[in-house]
Amino acid sequence: MATSLPHFESPAISGLNATSLPVEMPFERLRDSYGRAITDLRLSVTDRCNYRCIYCRTGTDGAQYTDLPIADYAHMLRVFVSLGIEKIRLTGGEPLLREGLLDLIREAADLRPAFAPDTKLDIALTTNGHLLAGLAKPLREAGLQRITVSMDAVDAETFTSITRVPGSFQRVRDGIRAAQDAGLGPVKVNCVLMRGFNDSQIEAFAEFSRTEGVIVRFIEFMPLEEHSEAPGHRAWAPETVVRMDEIVERLNAVRTLVELPPNHISETARRFTFDDGIGEIGIIAPVSRPFCGHCSRIRLTSDGKIRTCLFSQTDHDFAGLMSHGTCDDDLRIWIRRIIQRKEARHHIGEPGFLKPSRSMVHIGG
Ligand code: SF4
C-alpha cells in the first residue's frame, strides 16, 4: 500500500494537491535551478567487476556496495522516464556481470520518453568488454542501441599488465568486433589518460580508431580516484592530467586533425577526424575545458542513491524511500526537489576543492 514520505510533508500539506498532479505526465520537464534540462540518467547496476586494474581498489578488495534487485532498477527507471529522462547509460563496476541485465534493457526499451512519446529511449552501456563477444547479439536484440568500451591501452602486454587478467586484450578486441557485427556500432572506446601511466598510448589509440573503425575518446583524468595503498595506484595531481591541447598537438603530429561538429548541445566530447576522413577521435576535457554549463546528467548508484553531480558531497537514498513504500507521485516530487539542488559545476583545481564522497568506480561513470 503506497504511503506518503515518512519525513516528507505530503503534497497536500505543502500546498500541492497530490490528486491534481497528472500521474504519468509530469507537469514540466525536469530542470535544475540553473534551468538545465536533466535528460540523461547513468545507472550503475553492480559494484562488482571482473578486472583487477592496478589503479583501482575494487580490483583488489572487491565490491563495496550491494546490488539491488533488477525490478527495483526498472521501477526507478519508470519514475525517472516519467519526469523527462530520455537517455539511459548502464554502467558498473562491470554491468555485463549482472544477472537480469537483458530483462532490464527489454523493460527500458518498452518505455517512451514522457516529452517525446513517439520516440524511443536512447539506451547505452559502458563495459570493460571482457564478456562482450558472447553478449553483443543478445544485448542488441534486447534493445541496446549504443556501447562504450573502457580501455587503458591498445597493446596486449600493457593492457594485461594493467588489468592483471591474462588474455584480456584479445577478449576485448573480439568483443568490440562482435558488437560492430551485432549492429551496436560505431563502438566508442574510452581511454582515461594519465601522465606517466598510459599517455604513451595516444598515437596507438589513434591508429586503433582507424584500423578497427571505432570512435576513440580520450578523457582528461579527474580527481575521482579511490584512495589506495595499492602499488601502481595513480593519485590525481594537476601534472598527471594530459590536457586537450597536448593531445591535439600529439595527434596532429601523426596526421592533420579536422574538427567535426557536435552531435548535440550537451555532448561532452570535442570531435575530430583525420584529413583523409578515416577514424574518429573525441576528446573529453572536464579539467581544461569544463562543460558543466550544459550538464544534463544525474546518476543512480548500484545501491540506489541519486548523485546530482560526479563531485557531489552527498547521496540521496532513492532505494530507501522506495523500501518505505513511497508512492510514485511523492517520489517524483522528491526527485524534483533534489534536482533543484544540483551543483552548478565542479571546482577542480580551485582552492577549497573537495573530493567527491564517492570515487568514480563506485559511482559508475
Ligand atoms: S562535474 Fe558535475 S556539473 Fe559538471 S558536467 Fe560533471 S556532473 Fe555535470
Residues whose N, C-alpha, C, O or C-beta is under 5 A from the ligand:
A	BS01	SF4	F291 C292 C295 T308 C309 L310 F311 E343 A344 R345 H346
